[in-house]
Amino acid sequence: MAESFQSVWMALLLASITMMLLQPQQAECGGIFSKPEDPFVEELKANCQRFLKQQKAPEESIKARCDTFWEKFKSAVVQKDPGAVRREHYNALFEAVPIKVEKDKLLLYTGYVPDLKKLTTIIEDKPDTYVYYYQTIYGVVPNGRFCGKEKSNEVFSEDCDSKIPSNMYFAASSAAFARAALGTVTVLMGGERGYNKESIFAQHELPDLKAATGLRLLMVNPGDQNTCNHETLKDLKADLAKLPKLSYECKYIPSKDLEKESPATWWIKAKSG
């Protein structure tokens, strides 16, 4: 009887020791039985690693750089009411992960540009001409709704209040992208709708073009109409007046003509308005 009791006691002791040894590993690795990461988080991390590999970053630095990006991004939204997140909450991310864009190469777009996907593909094939938002590390964050929650250290893509906009990151990162502009900035604008004062460009990019010296507006149209006289551009000129160091010039061109040309010749081929 004593031997049987001793065997049971030894078995319980060994089980307790095993659990104690496993606990640090669970804390470090998220737990053996921890739930998988949110698909949004998995996609962001995968996008970051893919982006840095495409940029030919040193292999040994990729994980550390993506970990930094994720931790700074995460800190902007966790432990907060989603409706309380503001642009400035992402400042630590942009300070930790700054970007540089060569002079005269920064490209913005706004206003339902015709055939935009084709145009950005052309730019990606000719990276020596322009750099647009999704060619920077800020573009690794997936499109779609995401949020943090009070009293939680997680980021979610489900159970986010649809009434609370989750585009604050995209507003903040678009502004950070604009701050990287030096020299002349080229803006592709959809000629049918023109300038929208409620757009990301109007509210977050244009006001942050503080280091730029010129703005070349390329109105992209389905046809060959002159849209440099679009009635909405009076609002753009009023906003440009707040940036007196920024010169302004407008040209227009059909989208089909842009598709035929190298981005290096887009401005040359366009017609003056």
C-alpha positions in Angstrom: 0.0 0.0 0.0 2.8 2.4 0.9 4.6 1.6 -2.3 1.5 2.3 -4.3 1.0 5.6 -2.6 4.6 6.5 -3.1 4.3 5.7 -6.9 1.2 8.0 -7.2 3.0 10.8 -5.3 6.1 10.5 -7.5 3.9 10.6 -10.7 2.1 13.8 -9.5 5.4 15.4 -8.5 6.9 14.7 -12.0 3.8 16.1 -13.7 4.0 19.3 -11.6 7.7 19.7 -12.4 6.9 19.2 -16.1 4.2 21.9 -16.1 6.5 24.3 -14.3 9.2 23.8 -16.9 6.7 24.3 -19.8 5.2 27.6 -18.4 8.1 29.9 -19.5 7.9 28.4 -23.0 4.2 29.0 -23.1 4.6 32.6 -22.0 7.3 33.1 -24.6 5.6 31.3 -27.5 2.0 32.3 -26.8 1.1 29.0 -25.1 0.9 25.5 -26.5 -2.8 25.8 -26.7 -3.0 29.5 -27.6 -5.4 30.5 -30.3 -3.9 31.4 -33.7 -3.2 35.0 -34.7 -5.9 37.1 -36.3 -5.7 36.7 -40.1 -5.1 40.5 -40.3 -2.0 40.2 -38.1 -0.7 37.2 -40.1 -1.1 39.0 -43.4 0.6 42.2 -42.1 3.6 40.2 -40.9 3.8 38.2 -44.2 3.5 41.4 -46.2 6.3 43.0 -44.3 8.7 40.1 -44.8 7.8 39.9 -48.5 8.4 43.6 -48.9 11.8 43.7 -47.3 12.9 40.6 -49.3 11.8 42.4 -52.5 13.9 45.4 -51.3 16.8 43.0 -50.9 17.2 43.8 -47.2 19.8 41.7 -45.4 18.1 38.3 -44.6 19.3 38.5 -40.9 17.6 41.9 -40.4 14.2 41.2 -41.8 12.6 39.6 -38.8 13.9 42.3 -36.4 12.7 45.1 -38.7 9.2 43.5 -39.1 9.0 42.9 -35.4 9.7 46.6 -34.8 7.1 47.6 -37.3 4.5 45.3 -35.8 5.2 46.3 -32.2 5.0 50.1 -33.0 1.9 49.6 -35.1 0.2 47.5 -32.4 1.0 50.0 -29.7 -1.0 52.6 -31.5 -4.3 50.7 -31.2 -4.2 48.3 -28.2 -5.5 49.1 -24.8 -7.7 51.9 -26.4 -11.3 52.5 -27.4 -11.2 52.2 -31.2 -12.9 55.5 -31.5 -10.2 57.2 -29.5 -7.3 56.3 -31.9 -5.9 59.4 -33.6 -3.2 60.1 -36.2 -0.6 61.0 -33.6 -0.8 57.6 -32.0 1.1 56.3 -35.0 3.9 58.8 -34.6 6.1 56.3 -32.8 5.9 53.9 -35.7 6.9 56.6 -38.3 9.8 57.7 -36.1 11.0 54.1 -35.6 10.5 53.2 -39.3 11.2 56.3 -41.4 11.2 56.3 -45.2 13.2 58.2 -47.8 12.1 59.1 -51.3 14.4 60.5 -53.9 13.9 64.1 -54.9 11.1 64.7 -57.6 10.0 61.0 -57.5 7.1 61.0 -55.0 3.7 60.2 -56.7 0.3 60.7 -55.2 -3.1 59.9 -56.7 -6.6 60.9 -55.9 -10.1 61.2 -57.3 -10.9 57.9 -59.0 -8.1 57.8 -61.5 -9.1 55.7 -64.6 -7.2 52.4 -64.9 -5.2 53.2 -61.7 -4.3 49.5 -61.2 -2.7 49.4 -64.7 -0.8 52.6 -64.1 0.6 51.6 -60.8 1.8 48.3 -62.3 3.6 50.3 -65.0 5.2 52.3 -62.3 6.3 49.2 -60.4 8.0 48.0 -63.7 9.8 51.3 -63.9 10.8 52.0 -60.3 13.4 54.6 -61.3 10.7 57.1 -62.3 8.1 57.4 -59.5 7.5 56.0 -56.0 3.9 55.7 -54.8 2.6 54.7 -51.3 2.4 50.9 -51.8 6.1 50.9 -52.8 7.0 51.8 -49.2 6.9 49.7 -46.0 3.9 51.7 -44.9 1.9 49.8 -47.6 2.3 46.4 -45.9 -0.7 47.0 -43.6 -3.7 45.1 -45.2 -6.7 47.0 -46.4 -9.8 46.3 -44.4 -11.2 46.9 -40.9 -9.1 46.4 -37.8 -9.2 47.6 -34.2 -7.8 47.2 -30.8 -9.9 47.1 -27.6 -9.7 48.5 -24.1 -8.0 46.1 -21.6 -6.7 44.0 -24.5 -3.2 43.7 -26.0 -4.5 42.1 -29.3 -5.4 43.6 -32.7 -8.6 42.3 -34.2 -10.2 42.3 -37.7 -13.5 41.0 -36.4 -16.0 42.5 -33.9 -14.9 46.0 -34.8 -17.7 48.6 -34.7 -18.5 49.4 -38.3 -19.4 52.9 -37.3 -15.8 53.6 -36.2 -13.5 54.3 -39.2 -10.4 52.1 -39.2 -8.7 54.2 -41.8 -6.8 56.4 -39.3 -3.7 54.4 -40.0 -4.0 55.1 -43.7 -4.6 58.8 -43.0 -1.5 58.9 -40.7 0.8 56.9 -43.0 -0.3 58.8 -46.1 0.7 62.0 -44.3 4.0 60.5 -43.3 4.5 59.5 -46.9 3.8 63.0 -48.1 6.4 64.4 -45.5 9.0 62.4 -47.3 8.5 64.4 -50.5 11.4 66.5 -51.7 11.4 68.8 -54.8 8.4 68.4 -57.2 5.5 66.0 -56.4 3.4 64.6 -59.2 -0.3 64.0 -58.5 -2.5 61.9 -60.6 -6.1 63.1 -60.3 -9.2 61.6 -61.8 -10.5 64.3 -64.3 -14.1 63.4 -64.0 -14.5 64.1 -60.3 -11.6 66.4 -59.7 -10.5 67.6 -56.3 -12.4 66.3 -53.3 -11.8 68.3 -50.1 -12.8 65.2 -48.0 -10.2 62.9 -49.6 -7.1 61.5 -48.0 -5.1 63.7 -50.4 -6.8 66.9 -49.4 -7.0 66.3 -45.7 -3.7 64.4 -45.0 -1.3 64.5 -47.9 -1.4 68.0 -49.3 -1.1 69.8 -45.9 2.0 67.7 -45.2 3.9 68.5 -48.4 6.0 70.8 -46.3 9.4 69.8 -47.7 8.3 69.8 -51.3 8.8 72.8 -53.6 6.4 72.1 -56.5 3.2 70.2 -57.4 2.6 68.9 -60.9 -1.1 68.0 -61.3 -1.8 65.5 -64.0 -5.5 65.2 -64.7 -6.2 61.7 -66.0 -9.3 61.4 -68.2 -11.3 58.7 -70.0 -11.1 61.0 -73.1 -9.1 64.0 -74.3 -11.0 66.7 -72.6 -9.2 69.6 -70.8 -10.0 69.1 -67.1 -7.4 71.6 -65.8 -10.3 74.0 -65.7 -12.4 71.6 -63.5 -14.6 73.6 -61.2 -13.2 71.8 -58.1 -9.7 73.0 -58.8 -10.6 76.4 -57.3 -10.7 74.6 -54.0 -7.3 73.0 -54.6 -5.8 76.4 -55.4 -7.3 77.8 -52.2 -5.7 75.1 -50.2 -2.4 75.5 -52.1 -2.4 79.2 -51.0 -1.7 77.9 -47.5 1.5 76.4 -48.9 3.1 79.4 -50.5 6.4 77.6 -51.2 4.7 75.1 -53.4 4.5 76.0 -57.1 1.7 74.6 -59.2 1.2 73.5 -62.7 -1.6 71.4 -64.4 -1.7 69.2 -67.5 -4.2 66.7 -68.7 -4.0 63.4 -70.6 -6.2 60.4 -71.5 -5.6 57.3 -69.4 -5.1 55.2 -72.5 -2.1 57.4 -73.5 -0.5 56.9 -70.1 -0.7 53.1 -70.5 1.3 53.4 -73.8 4.1 55.5 -72.4 6.9 55.1 -69.9 6.1 57.0 -66.6 9.2 59.1 -67.4 7.4 60.7 -70.3 3.9 61.1 -68.8 4.4 64.8 -68.0 6.1 65.5 -71.3 3.3 63.9 -73.4 0.5 65.6 -71.4 -1.2 68.8 -72.7 -1.1 72.1 -70.8 -4.4 73.2 -69.4 
